[in-house]
């Protein structure tokens, strides 16, 4: 796994953890902050595609 791929996976996991925490405590993360994180993630995926055999092209599905 390349360094870029590892960083994107780590960023993806961070967003998932933030989303989970925000579901339980909505005051932790504003919608605007979460959207900014997700937009950053989308730009990274565009710059560094990370699809491989173990994953689909659906990198992250979030309900915003």
CHARMM-style PDB file with segment names, atoms N, HN, CA, C and O in Angstrom:
ATOM      1  N   UNK     1       0.851  -1.172   0.000  1.00  0.00      PROA
ATOM      2  CA  UNK     1       0.000   0.000   0.000  1.00  0.00      PROA
ATOM      3  C   UNK     1       0.899   1.238   0.000  1.00  0.00      PROA
ATOM      4  O   UNK     1       1.836   1.343   0.791  1.00  0.00      PROA
ATOM      5  N   UNK     2       0.598   2.152  -0.886  1.00  0.00      PROA
ATOM      6  HN  UNK     2      -0.163   2.066  -1.529  1.00  0.00      PROA
ATOM      7  CA  UNK     2       1.428   3.345  -0.988  1.00  0.00      PROA
ATOM      8  C   UNK     2       1.148   4.307   0.164  1.00  0.00      PROA
ATOM      9  O   UNK     2       0.133   4.207   0.855  1.00  0.00      PROA
ATOM     10  N   UNK     3       2.070   5.233   0.347  1.00  0.00      PROA
ATOM     11  HN  UNK     3       2.894   5.314  -0.214  1.00  0.00      PROA
ATOM     12  CA  UNK     3       1.901   6.221   1.415  1.00  0.00      PROA
ATOM     13  C   UNK     3       0.655   7.073   1.183  1.00  0.00      PROA
ATOM     14  O   UNK     3      -0.069   7.383   2.129  1.00  0.00      PROA
ATOM     15  N   UNK     4       0.401   7.453  -0.073  1.00  0.00      PROA
ATOM     16  HN  UNK     4       0.989   7.201  -0.841  1.00  0.00      PROA
ATOM     17  CA  UNK     4      -0.792   8.254  -0.379  1.00  0.00      PROA
ATOM     18  C   UNK     4      -2.054   7.489  -0.034  1.00  0.00      PROA
ATOM     19  O   UNK     4      -2.987   8.048   0.543  1.00  0.00      PROA
ATOM     20  N   UNK     5      -2.087   6.233  -0.379  1.00  0.00      PROA
ATOM     21  HN  UNK     5      -1.330   5.778  -0.847  1.00  0.00      PROA
ATOM     22  CA  UNK     5      -3.257   5.396  -0.100  1.00  0.00      PROA
ATOM     23  C   UNK     5      -3.461   5.258   1.409  1.00  0.00      PROA
ATOM     24  O   UNK     5      -4.592   5.332   1.889  1.00  0.00      PROA
ATOM     25  N   UNK     6      -2.384   5.062   2.151  1.00  0.00      PROA
ATOM     26  HN  UNK     6      -1.465   5.002   1.760  1.00  0.00      PROA
ATOM     27  CA  UNK     6      -2.488   4.943   3.610  1.00  0.00      PROA
ATOM     28  C   UNK     6      -3.043   6.227   4.224  1.00  0.00      PROA
ATOM     29  O   UNK     6      -3.868   6.186   5.136  1.00  0.00      PROA
ATOM     30  N   UNK     7      -2.581   7.358   3.713  1.00  0.00      PROA
ATOM     31  HN  UNK     7      -1.911   7.391   2.972  1.00  0.00      PROA
ATOM     32  CA  UNK     7      -3.054   8.639   4.243  1.00  0.00      PROA
ATOM     33  C   UNK     7      -4.534   8.843   3.948  1.00  0.00      PROA
ATOM     34  O   UNK     7      -5.278   9.331   4.799  1.00  0.00      PROA
ATOM     35  N   UNK     8      -4.958   8.473   2.756  1.00  0.00      PROA
ATOM     36  HN  UNK     8      -4.354   8.077   2.065  1.00  0.00      PROA
ATOM     37  CA  UNK     8      -6.370   8.640   2.414  1.00  0.00      PROA
ATOM     38  C   UNK     8      -7.228   7.698   3.238  1.00  0.00      PROA
ATOM     39  O   UNK     8      -8.297   8.091   3.704  1.00  0.00      PROA
ATOM     40  N   UNK     9      -6.784   6.468   3.427  1.00  0.00      PROA
ATOM     41  HN  UNK     9      -5.915   6.149   3.048  1.00  0.00      PROA
ATOM     42  CA  UNK     9      -7.536   5.533   4.272  1.00  0.00      PROA
ATOM     43  C   UNK     9      -7.627   6.049   5.706  1.00  0.00      PROA
ATOM     44  O   UNK     9      -8.672   5.933   6.346  1.00  0.00      PROA
ATOM     45  N   UNK    10      -6.533   6.616   6.207  1.00  0.00      PROA
ATOM     46  HN  UNK    10      -5.684   6.710   5.687  1.00  0.00      PROA
ATOM     47  CA  UNK    10      -6.541   7.170   7.565  1.00  0.00      PROA
ATOM     48  C   UNK    10      -7.509   8.352   7.650  1.00  0.00      PROA
ATOM     49  O   UNK    10      -8.240   8.495   8.630  1.00  0.00      PROA
ATOM     50  N   UNK    11      -7.507   9.187   6.629  1.00  0.00      PROA
ATOM     51  HN  UNK    11      -6.913   9.071   5.832  1.00  0.00      PROA
ATOM     52  CA  UNK    11      -8.421  10.328   6.597  1.00  0.00      PROA
ATOM     53  C   UNK    11      -9.865   9.841   6.536  1.00  0.00      PROA
ATOM     54  O   UNK    11     -10.738  10.380   7.217  1.00  0.00      PROA
ATOM     55  N   UNK    12     -10.111   8.819   5.717  1.00  0.00      PROA
ATOM     56  HN  UNK    12      -9.402   8.382   5.165  1.00  0.00      PROA
ATOM     57  CA  UNK    12     -11.448   8.229   5.610  1.00  0.00      PROA
ATOM     58  C   UNK    12     -11.907   7.699   6.962  1.00  0.00      PROA
ATOM     59  O   UNK    12     -13.042   7.936   7.377  1.00  0.00      PROA
ATOM     60  N   UNK    13     -11.031   6.990   7.638  1.00  0.00      PROA
ATOM     61  HN  UNK    13     -10.109   6.798   7.301  1.00  0.00      PROA
ATOM     62  CA  UNK    13     -11.372   6.426   8.956  1.00  0.00      PROA
ATOM     63  C   UNK    13     -11.647   7.543   9.966  1.00  0.00      PROA
ATOM     64  O   UNK    13     -12.552   7.429  10.792  1.00  0.00      PROA
ATOM     65  N   UNK    14     -10.874   8.605   9.898  1.00  0.00      PROA
ATOM     66  HN  UNK    14     -10.139   8.698   9.227  1.00  0.00      PROA
ATOM     67  CA  UNK    14     -11.098   9.744  10.793  1.00  0.00      PROA
ATOM     68  C   UNK    14     -12.484  10.339  10.581  1.00  0.00      PROA
ATOM     69  O   UNK    14     -13.187  10.646  11.544  1.00  0.00      PROA
ATOM     70  N   UNK    15     -12.873  10.501   9.330  1.00  0.00      PROA
ATOM     71  HN  UNK    15     -12.301  10.252   8.548  1.00  0.00      PROA
ATOM     72  CA  UNK    15     -14.195  11.044   9.032  1.00  0.00      PROA
ATOM     73  C   UNK    15     -15.276  10.116   9.561  1.00  0.00      PROA
ATOM     74  O   UNK    15     -16.277  10.575  10.112  1.00  0.00      PROA
ATOM     75  N   UNK    16     -15.081   8.817   9.397  1.00  0.00      PROA
ATOM     76  HN  UNK    16     -14.269   8.444   8.949  1.00  0.00      PROA
ATOM     77  CA  UNK    16     -16.074   7.859   9.896  1.00  0.00      PROA
ATOM     78  C   UNK    16     -16.209   7.952  11.416  1.00  0.00      PROA
ATOM     79  O   UNK    16     -17.319   7.901  11.947  1.00  0.00      PROA
ATOM     80  N   UNK    17     -15.084   8.087  12.111  1.00  0.00      PROA
ATOM     81  HN  UNK    17     -14.183   8.129  11.680  1.00  0.00      PROA
ATOM     82  CA  UNK    17     -15.124   8.205  13.568  1.00  0.00      PROA
ATOM     83  C   UNK    17     -15.797   9.502  14.008  1.00  0.00      PROA
ATOM     84  O   UNK    17     -16.568   9.516  14.968  1.00  0.00      PROA
ATOM     85  N   UNK    18     -15.504  10.584  13.304  1.00  0.00      PROA
ATOM     86  HN  UNK    18     -14.878  10.573  12.524  1.00  0.00      PROA
ATOM     87  CA  UNK    18     -16.133  11.864  13.622  1.00  0.00      PROA
ATOM     88  C   UNK    18     -17.636  11.776  13.385  1.00  0.00      PROA
ATOM     89  O   UNK    18     -18.430  12.265  14.189  1.00  0.00      PROA
ATOM     90  N   UNK    19     -18.017  11.149  12.274  1.00  0.00      PROA
ATOM     91  HN  UNK    19     -17.372  10.752  11.621  1.00  0.00      PROA
ATOM     92  CA  UNK    19     -19.445  11.001  11.975  1.00  0.00      PROA
ATOM     93  C   UNK    19     -20.150  10.200  13.066  1.00  0.00      PROA
ATOM     94  O   UNK    19     -21.241  10.564  13.505  1.00  0.00      PROA
ATOM     95  N   UNK    20     -19.527   9.117  13.498  1.00  0.00      PROA
ATOM     96  HN  UNK    20     -18.641   8.821  13.141  1.00  0.00      PROA
ATOM     97  CA  UNK    20     -20.128   8.277  14.537  1.00  0.00      PROA
ATOM     98  C   UNK    20     -20.263   9.058  15.848  1.00  0.00      PROA
ATOM     99  O   UNK    20     -21.301   8.995  16.506  1.00  0.00      PROA
ATOM    100  N   UNK    21     -19.223   9.785  16.219  1.00  0.00      PROA
ATOM    101  HN  UNK    21     -18.380   9.835  15.684  1.00  0.00      PROA
ATOM    102  CA  UNK    21     -19.270  10.576  17.449  1.00  0.00      PROA
ATOM    103  C   UNK    21     -20.333  11.663  17.351  1.00  0.00      PROA
ATOM    104  O   UNK    21     -21.040  11.936  18.321  1.00  0.00      PROA
ATOM    105  N   UNK    22     -20.443  12.277  16.189  1.00  0.00      PROA
ATOM    106  HN  UNK    22     -19.869  12.055  15.401  1.00  0.00      PROA
ATOM    107  CA  UNK    22     -21.411  13.357  16.006  1.00  0.00      PROA
ATOM    108  C   UNK    22     -22.846  12.850  16.057  1.00  0.00      PROA
ATOM    109  O   UNK    22     -23.753  13.594  16.431  1.00  0.00      PROA
ATOM    110  N   UNK    23     -23.059  11.603  15.687  1.00  0.00      PROA
ATOM    111  HN  UNK    23     -22.323  10.998  15.383  1.00  0.00      PROA
ATOM    112  CA  UNK    23     -24.408  11.041  15.762  1.00  0.00      PROA
ATOM    113  C   UNK    23     -24.871  10.961  17.215  1.00  0.00      PROA
ATOM    114  O   UNK    23     -26.051  11.150  17.508  1.00  0.00      PROA
ATOM    115  N   UNK    24     -23.949  10.684  18.107  1.00  0.00      PROA
ATOM    116  HN  UNK    24     -22.990  10.530  17.869  1.00  0.00      PROA
ATOM    117  CA  UNK    24     -24.275  10.576  19.528  1.00  0.00      PROA
ATOM    118  C   UNK    24     -24.241  11.924  20.245  1.00  0.00      PROA
ATOM    119  O   UNK    24     -24.974  12.137  21.210  1.00  0.00      PROA
ATOM    120  N   UNK    25     -23.402  12.814  19.780  1.00  0.00      PROA
ATOM    121  HN  UNK    25     -22.806  12.641  18.996  1.00  0.00      PROA
ATOM    122  CA  UNK    25     -23.228  14.135  20.402  1.00  0.00      PROA
ATOM    123  C   UNK    25     -23.141  15.180  19.297  1.00  0.00      PROA
ATOM    124  O   UNK    25     -22.045  15.583  18.906  1.00  0.00      PROA
ATOM    125  N   UNK    26     -24.263  15.609  18.807  1.00  0.00      PROA
ATOM    126  HN  UNK    26     -25.153  15.281  19.125  1.00  0.00      PROA
ATOM    127  CA  UNK    26     -24.282  16.497  17.641  1.00  0.00      PROA
ATOM    128  C   UNK    26     -23.557  17.819  17.872  1.00  0.00      PROA
ATOM    129  O   UNK    26     -23.179  18.489  16.911  1.00  0.00      PROA
ATOM    130  N   UNK    27     -23.361  18.199  19.118  1.00  0.00      PROA
ATOM    131  HN  UNK    27     -23.668  17.654  19.899  1.00  0.00      PROA
ATOM    132  CA  UNK    27     -22.680  19.457  19.405  1.00  0.00      PROA
ATOM    133  C   UNK    27     -21.167  19.371  19.182  1.00  0.00      PROA
ATOM    134  O   UNK    27     -20.496  20.403  19.169  1.00  0.00      PROA
ATOM    135  N   UNK    28     -20.619  18.168  19.007  1.00  0.00      PROA
ATOM    136  HN  UNK    28     -21.164  17.330  19.017  1.00  0.00      PROA
ATOM    137  CA  UNK    28     -19.169  18.015  18.854  1.00  0.00      PROA
ATOM    138  C   UNK    28     -18.646  18.579  17.538  1.00  0.00      PROA
ATOM    139  O   UNK    28     -17.566  19.167  17.501  1.00  0.00      PROA
ATOM    140  N   UNK    29     -19.400  18.405  16.469  1.00  0.00      PROA
ATOM    141  HN  UNK    29     -20.278  17.927  16.499  1.00  0.00      PROA
ATOM    142  CA  UNK    29     -18.939  18.811  15.143  1.00  0.00      PROA
ATOM    143  C   UNK    29     -20.082  19.527  14.433  1.00  0.00      PROA
ATOM    144  O   UNK    29     -21.189  18.998  14.324  1.00  0.00      PROA
ATOM    145  N   UNK    30     -19.803  20.725  13.957  1.00  0.00      PROA
ATOM    146  HN  UNK    30     -18.905  21.155  14.045  1.00  0.00      PROA
ATOM    147  CA  UNK    30     -20.845  21.440  13.216  1.00  0.00      PROA
ATOM    148  C   UNK    30     -20.998  20.819  11.829  1.00  0.00      PROA
ATOM    149  O   UNK    30     -20.076  20.188  11.314  1.00  0.00      PROA
ATOM    150  N   UNK    31     -22.154  21.004  11.245  1.00  0.00      PROA
ATOM    151  HN  UNK    31     -22.904  21.517  11.663  1.00  0.00      PROA
ATOM    152  CA  UNK    31     -22.385  20.501   9.888  1.00  0.00      PROA
ATOM    153  C   UNK    31     -21.385  21.096   8.909  1.00  0.00      PROA
ATOM    154  O   UNK    31     -20.917  20.413   7.998  1.00  0.00      PROA
ATOM    155  N   UNK    32     -21.058  22.373   9.097  1.00  0.00      PROA
ATOM    156  HN  UNK    32     -21.439  22.928   9.837  1.00  0.00      PROA
ATOM    157  CA  UNK    32     -20.121  23.045   8.200  1.00  0.00      PROA
ATOM    158  C   UNK    32     -18.721  22.443   8.315  1.00  0.00      PROA
ATOM    159  O   UNK    32     -18.045  22.243   7.306  1.00  0.00      PROA
ATOM    160  N   UNK    33     -18.290  22.159   9.532  1.00  0.00      PROA
ATOM    161  HN  UNK    33     -18.840  22.322  10.351  1.00  0.00      PROA
ATOM    162  CA  UNK    33     -16.963  21.559   9.732  1.00  0.00      PROA
ATOM    163  C   UNK    33     -16.901  20.168   9.126  1.00  0.00      PROA
ATOM    164  O   UNK    33     -15.925  19.809   8.466  1.00  0.00      PROA
ATOM    165  N   UNK    34     -17.945  19.390   9.354  1.00  0.00      PROA
ATOM    166  HN  UNK    34     -18.737  19.681   9.891  1.00  0.00      PROA
ATOM    167  CA  UNK    34     -17.968  18.039   8.809  1.00  0.00      PROA
ATOM    168  C   UNK    34     -17.985  18.083   7.290  1.00  0.00      PROA
ATOM    169  O   UNK    34     -17.292  17.299   6.642  1.00  0.00      PROA
ATOM    170  N   UNK    35     -18.761  18.982   6.717  1.00  0.00      PROA
ATOM    171  HN  UNK    35     -19.324  19.619   7.244  1.00  0.00      PROA
ATOM    172  CA  UNK    35     -18.815  19.100   5.261  1.00  0.00      PROA
ATOM    173  C   UNK    35     -17.453  19.503   4.708  1.00  0.00      PROA
ATOM    174  O   UNK    35     -17.045  19.011   3.656  1.00  0.00      PROA
ATOM    175  N   UNK    36     -16.748  20.389   5.402  1.00  0.00      PROA
ATOM    176  HN  UNK    36     -17.080  20.788   6.256  1.00  0.00      PROA
ATOM    177  CA  UNK    36     -15.410  20.796   4.965  1.00  0.00      PROA
ATOM    178  C   UNK    36     -14.455  19.605   4.975  1.00  0.00      PROA
ATOM    179  O   UNK    36     -13.661  19.442   4.049  1.00  0.00      PROA
ATOM    180  N   UNK    37     -14.524  18.777   6.011  1.00  0.00      PROA
ATOM    181  HN  UNK    37     -15.168  18.910   6.763  1.00  0.00      PROA
ATOM    182  CA  UNK    37     -13.684  17.575   6.058  1.00  0.00      PROA
ATOM    183  C   UNK    37     -13.997  16.639   4.900  1.00  0.00      PROA
ATOM    184  O   UNK    37     -13.093  16.128   4.238  1.00  0.00      PROA
ATOM    185  N   UNK    38     -15.274  16.421   4.664  1.00  0.00      PROA
ATOM    186  HN  UNK    38     -16.008  16.836   5.201  1.00  0.00      PROA
ATOM    187  CA  UNK    38     -15.676  15.519   3.593  1.00  0.00      PROA
ATOM    188  C   UNK    38     -15.253  16.069   2.230  1.00  0.00      PROA
ATOM    189  O   UNK    38     -14.806  15.307   1.373  1.00  0.00      PROA
ATOM    190  N   UNK    39     -15.385  17.372   2.019  1.00  0.00      PROA
ATOM    191  HN  UNK    39     -15.747  17.992   2.716  1.00  0.00      PROA
ATOM    192  CA  UNK    39     -14.959  17.981   0.756  1.00  0.00      PROA
ATOM    193  C   UNK    39     -13.460  17.804   0.550  1.00  0.00      PROA
ATOM    194  O   UNK    39     -13.008  17.530  -0.561  1.00  0.00      PROA
ATOM    195  N   UNK    40     -12.695  17.962   1.624  1.00  0.00      PROA
ATOM    196  HN  UNK    40     -13.062  18.184   2.527  1.00  0.00      PROA
ATOM    197  CA  UNK    40     -11.249  17.745   1.544  1.00  0.00      PROA
ATOM    198  C   UNK    40     -10.948  16.306   1.159  1.00  0.00      PROA
ATOM    199  O   UNK    40     -10.091  16.048   0.314  1.00  0.00      PROA
ATOM    200  N   UNK    41     -11.650  15.376   1.776  1.00  0.00      PROA
ATOM    201  HN  UNK    41     -12.347  15.586   2.462  1.00  0.00      PROA
ATOM    202  CA  UNK    41     -11.485  13.959   1.451  1.00  0.00      PROA
ATOM    203  C   UNK    41     -11.784  13.708  -0.028  1.00  0.00      PROA
ATOM    204  O   UNK    41     -11.028  13.006  -0.699  1.00  0.00      PROA
ATOM    205  N   UNK    42     -12.866  14.266  -0.533  1.00  0.00      PROA
ATOM    206  HN  UNK    42     -13.480  14.836   0.013  1.00  0.00      PROA
ATOM    207  CA  UNK    42     -13.234  14.060  -1.938  1.00  0.00      PROA
ATOM    208  C   UNK    42     -12.146  14.593  -2.864  1.00  0.00      PROA
ATOM    209  O   UNK    42     -11.823  13.960  -3.869  1.00  0.00      PROA
ATOM    210  N   UNK    43     -11.583  15.745  -2.536  1.00  0.00      PROA
ATOM    211  HN  UNK    43     -11.846  16.260  -1.720  1.00  0.00      PROA
ATOM    212  CA  UNK    43     -10.512  16.304  -3.362  1.00  0.00      PROA
ATOM    213  C   UNK    43      -9.277  15.405  -3.333  1.00  0.00      PROA
ATOM    214  O   UNK    43      -8.632  15.209  -4.364  1.00  0.00      PROA
ATOM    215  N   UNK    44      -8.944  14.859  -2.170  1.00  0.00      PROA
ATOM    216  HN  UNK    44      -9.467  15.018  -1.333  1.00  0.00      PROA
ATOM    217  CA  UNK    44      -7.806  13.944  -2.076  1.00  0.00      PROA
ATOM    218  C   UNK    44      -8.024  12.702  -2.928  1.00  0.00      PROA
ATOM    219  O   UNK    44      -7.104  12.234  -3.600  1.00  0.00      PROA
ATOM    220  N   UNK    45      -9.233  12.172  -2.900  1.00  0.00      PROA
ATOM    221  HN  UNK    45      -9.980  12.552  -2.355  1.00  0.00      PROA
ATOM    222  CA  UNK    45      -9.534  10.978  -3.693  1.00  0.00      PROA
ATOM    223  C   UNK    45      -9.426  11.290  -5.182  1.00  0.00      PROA
ATOM    224  O   UNK    45      -8.962  10.455  -5.959  1.00  0.00      PROA
ATOM    225  N   UNK    46      -9.850  12.482  -5.581  1.00  0.00      PROA
ATOM    226  HN  UNK    46     -10.227  13.160  -4.950  1.00  0.00      PROA
ATOM    227  CA  UNK    46      -9.712  12.881  -6.981  1.00  0.00      PROA
ATOM    228  C   UNK    46      -8.242  12.972  -7.373  1.00  0.00      PROA
ATOM    229  O   UNK    46      -7.858  12.556  -8.466  1.00  0.00      PROA
ATOM    230  N   UNK    47      -7.428  13.515  -6.483  1.00  0.00      PROA
ATOM    231  HN  UNK    47      -7.740  13.853  -5.595  1.00  0.00      PROA
ATOM    232  CA  UNK    47      -6.005  13.686  -6.768  1.00  0.00      PROA
ATOM    233  C   UNK    47      -5.247  12.367  -6.725  1.00  0.00      PROA
ATOM    234  O   UNK    47      -4.337  12.145  -7.525  1.00  0.00      PROA
ATOM    235  N   UNK    48      -5.616  11.495  -5.797  1.00  0.00      PROA
ATOM    236  HN  UNK    48      -6.354  11.676  -5.147  1.00  0.00      PROA
ATOM    237  CA  UNK    48      -4.912  10.236  -5.591  1.00  0.00      PROA
ATOM    238  C   UNK    48      -5.914   9.084  -5.548  1.00  0.00      PROA
ATOM    239  O   UNK    48      -6.284   8.641  -4.460  1.00  0.00      PROA
ATOM    240  N   UNK    49      -6.362   8.589  -6.701  1.00  0.00      PROA
ATOM    241  HN  UNK    49      -6.062   8.949  -7.584  1.00  0.00      PROA
ATOM    242  CA  UNK    49      -7.322   7.473  -6.689  1.00  0.00      PROA
ATOM    243  C   UNK    49      -6.754   6.296  -5.902  1.00  0.00      PROA
ATOM    244  O   UNK    49      -5.583   5.946  -6.051  1.00  0.00      PROA
ATOM    245  N   UNK    50      -7.593   5.688  -5.063  1.00  0.00      PROA
ATOM    246  HN  UNK    50      -8.544   5.972  -4.941  1.00  0.00      PROA
ATOM    247  CA  UNK    50      -7.097   4.633  -4.182  1.00  0.00      PROA
ATOM    248  C   UNK    50      -7.848   3.320  -4.314  1.00  0.00      PROA
ATOM    249  O   UNK    50      -7.683   2.436  -3.473  1.00  0.00      PROA
ATOM    250  N   UNK    51      -8.655   3.170  -5.332  1.00  0.00      PROA
ATOM    251  HN  UNK    51      -8.789   3.887  -6.015  1.00  0.00      PROA
ATOM    252  CA  UNK    51      -9.409   1.917  -5.474  1.00  0.00      PROA
ATOM    253  C   UNK    51      -8.447   0.752  -5.691  1.00  0.00      PROA
ATOM    254  O   UNK    51      -7.445   0.878  -6.396  1.00  0.00      PROA
ATOM    255  N   UNK    52      -8.767  -0.374  -5.077  1.00  0.00      PROA
ATOM    256  HN  UNK    52      -9.581  -0.476  -4.505  1.00  0.00      PROA
ATOM    257  CA  UNK    52      -8.002  -1.584  -5.322  1.00  0.00      PROA
ATOM    258  C   UNK    52      -8.949  -2.773  -5.282  1.00  0.00      PROA
ATOM    259  O   UNK    52     -10.160  -2.596  -5.151  1.00  0.00      PROA
ATOM    260  N   UNK    53      -8.412  -3.976  -5.392  1.00  0.00      PROA
ATOM    261  HN  UNK    53      -7.428  -4.120  -5.498  1.00  0.00      PROA
ATOM    262  CA  UNK    53      -9.241  -5.171  -5.479  1.00  0.00      PROA
ATOM    263  C   UNK    53     -10.109  -5.364  -4.245  1.00  0.00      PROA
ATOM    264  O   UNK    53     -11.227  -5.869  -4.351  1.00  0.00      PROA
ATOM    265  N   UNK    54      -9.622  -4.977  -3.098  1.00  0.00      PROA
ATOM    266  HN  UNK    54      -8.714  -4.567  -3.012  1.00  0.00      PROA
ATOM    267  CA  UNK    54     -10.332  -5.224  -1.844  1.00  0.00      PROA
ATOM    268  C   UNK    54     -11.432  -4.204  -1.585  1.00  0.00      PROA
ATOM    269  O   UNK    54     -12.233  -4.376  -0.666  1.00  0.00      PROA
ATOM    270  N   UNK    55     -11.478  -3.161  -2.373  1.00  0.00      PROA
ATOM    271  HN  UNK    55     -10.828  -3.021  -3.120  1.00  0.00      PROA
ATOM    272  CA  UNK    55     -12.448  -2.093  -2.139  1.00  0.00      PROA
ATOM    273  C   UNK    55     -13.172  -1.779  -3.437  1.00  0.00      PROA
ATOM    274  O   UNK    55     -12.724  -2.156  -4.520  1.00  0.00      PROA
ATOM    275  N   UNK    56     -14.277  -1.097  -3.318  1.00  0.00      PROA
ATOM    276  HN  UNK    56     -14.641  -0.791  -2.438  1.00  0.00      PROA
ATOM    277  CA  UNK    56     -15.005  -0.667  -4.500  1.00  0.00      PROA
ATOM    278  C   UNK    56     -14.626   0.765  -4.815  1.00  0.00      PROA
ATOM    279  O   UNK    56     -13.844   1.384  -4.094  1.00  0.00      PROA
ATOM    280  N   UNK    57     -15.179   1.283  -5.885  1.00  0.00      PROA
ATOM    281  HN  UNK    57     -15.814   0.780  -6.470  1.00  0.00      PROA
ATOM    282  CA  UNK    57     -14.956   2.682  -6.212  1.00  0.00      PROA
ATOM    283  C   UNK    57     -15.780   3.602  -5.323  1.00  0.00      PROA
ATOM    284  O   UNK    57     -15.601   4.819  -5.360  1.00  0.00      PROA
ATOM    285  N   UNK    58     -16.666   3.045  -4.537  1.00  0.00      PROA
ATOM    286  HN  UNK    58     -16.811   2.056  -4.507  1.00  0.00      PROA
ATOM    287  CA  UNK    58     -17.436   3.832  -3.577  1.00  0.00      PROA
ATOM    288  C   UNK    58     -16.594   3.971  -2.318  1.00  0.00      PROA
ATOM    289  O   UNK    58     -16.737   3.190  -1.377  1.00  0.00      PROA
ATOM    290  N   UNK    59     -15.727   4.957  -2.306  1.00  0.00      PROA
ATOM    291  HN  UNK    59     -15.612   5.591  -3.071  1.00  0.00      PROA
ATOM    292  CA  UNK    59     -14.749   5.087  -1.236  1.00  0.00      PROA
ATOM    293  C   UNK    59     -15.394   5.314   0.123  1.00  0.00      PROA
ATOM    294  O   UNK    59     -14.980   4.733   1.127  1.00  0.00      PROA
ATOM    295  N   UNK    60     -16.401   6.155   0.142  1.00  0.00      PROA
ATOM    296  HN  UNK    60     -16.738   6.627  -0.673  1.00  0.00      PROA
ATOM    297  CA  UNK    60     -16.997   6.513   1.422  1.00  0.00      PROA
ATOM    298  C   UNK    60     -18.407   6.993   1.161  1.00  0.00      PROA
ATOM    299  O   UNK    60     -18.629   7.885   0.342  1.00  0.00      PROA
ATOM    300  N   UNK    61     -19.331   6.417   1.838  1.00  0.00      PROA
ATOM    301  HN  UNK    61     -19.151   5.692   2.503  1.00  0.00      PROA
ATOM    302  CA  UNK    61     -20.724   6.828   1.688  1.00  0.00      PROA
ATOM    303  C   UNK    61     -21.170   7.411   3.016  1.00  0.00      PROA
ATOM    304  O   UNK    61     -21.232   6.713   4.028  1.00  0.00      PROA
ATOM    305  N   UNK    62     -21.474   8.674   2.998  1.00  0.00      PROA
ATOM    306  HN  UNK    62     -21.424   9.241   2.176  1.00  0.00      PROA
ATOM    307  CA  UNK    62     -21.866   9.365   4.221  1.00  0.00      PROA
ATOM    308  C   UNK    62     -23.240   9.970   4.059  1.00  0.00      PROA
ATOM    309  O   UNK    62     -23.630  10.380   2.966  1.00  0.00      PROA
ATOM    310  N   UNK    63     -23.949  10.021   5.126  1.00  0.00      PROA
ATOM    311  HN  UNK    63     -23.633   9.688   6.015  1.00  0.00      PROA
ATOM    312  CA  UNK    63     -25.214  10.740   5.135  1.00  0.00      PROA
ATOM    313  C   UNK    63     -24.953  12.079   5.787  1.00  0.00      PROA
ATOM    314  O   UNK    63     -24.728  12.160   6.994  1.00  0.00      PROA
ATOM    315  N   UNK    64     -24.985  13.120   4.991  1.00  0.00      PROA
ATOM    316  HN  UNK    64     -25.168  13.054   4.010  1.00  0.00      PROA
ATOM    317  CA  UNK    64     -24.699  14.464   5.498  1.00  0.00      PROA
ATOM    318  C   UNK    64     -25.993  15.236   5.567  1.00  0.00      PROA
ATOM    319  OT1 UNK    64     -25.997  16.400   5.967  1.00  0.00      PROA
TER     320      UNK     64
END
